[in-house]
Amino acid sequence: MIRPTKPSAIQPVEPALDIELISLFPEMFDSFLRTSLVGKAIENRIVRVACTNPRDFAPGRHRQVDDSPYGGGPGMILRPGPVADAIEAAEKERGRAHRVLLSPAGRLFDQALAKELVGRKRLMLICGRYEGIDERIAELFADDVLSIGDYVLAGGEVAATVIVEAVARLIPGVLGCAESTEDESFTAGRLEYPQWTRPPVFRERSVPEVLLSGNHAQVAVWRRLESLRRTQARRPDLLVRHPPSEDEQALLSGTSRKRRKKSLPQT
């Protein structure tokens, strides 16, 4: 189970981002926070993560955290008391955080929001369970309510891992190459261009010649074009929200003319 991270008394290091997780199932985060980029960021003290379990604040021998909904209906609702107490205990110990309630009823999380959240010194992700959390938690505590997609999960823990990784990898020093985040999908409202590596031919499929040419200017133009084509084919909604610039329109129209010219019969 995740324990609150305590800075070393010998060499205190202030992390770039403190993340608070409010969850009934903190063990779900254990493997995720020990491995890959996030695990290394925690090890290098770039990111610090602490988890608080509302069940620790529930009354009674059985530590019940849920109850039936007023007005009737299926399922159980997380009671506000244990969740509120968990939030307040975490902030009393480590300071006020930007509180995000994770809910399918929230606004959609995207790359722009990841960039916004990375600027927060302290970020709290409140994970729901069962049929949801008593609405008074949103009214009294939530600075924002976010969803990772138009579907329903059993709880907010998976959504929290998505947000933690999306935000953490934007912090300088987390990725080995700072340029890695600049050309990725959604960074400029476009999907990322396709990528290849060795071998140059695999099962009769070859790497595009331009990528083997060594001409960096041509490679840059080709990648920009492929990014536009992929976005147009797979996510046209992004082009509606982020219309093509004049340069992009010229790039697309130029390739269209070349294709039409090639398709004309030779005389």
Secondary structure, DSSP 8 states (H G I E B T S, - for coil): --------SSS----SEEEEEE-S-GGGGHHHHHSHHHHHHHHTTSEEEEEE-GGGG--TTTT--EE--TT--SS-EE-HHHHHHHHHHHHHHH---EEEEEEEEEEE--HHHHHHHTT-SEEEEEE-BTT-B-HHHHHHT-SEEEESSSS--SBSHHHHHHHHHHHHTTSTTTSS-GGGGTSSTTTTSS-------S-SEETTEE--HHHHS--HHHHHHHHHHHHHHHHHHH-HHHHHHS---HHHHHHHHHHHHHHHHHHS---
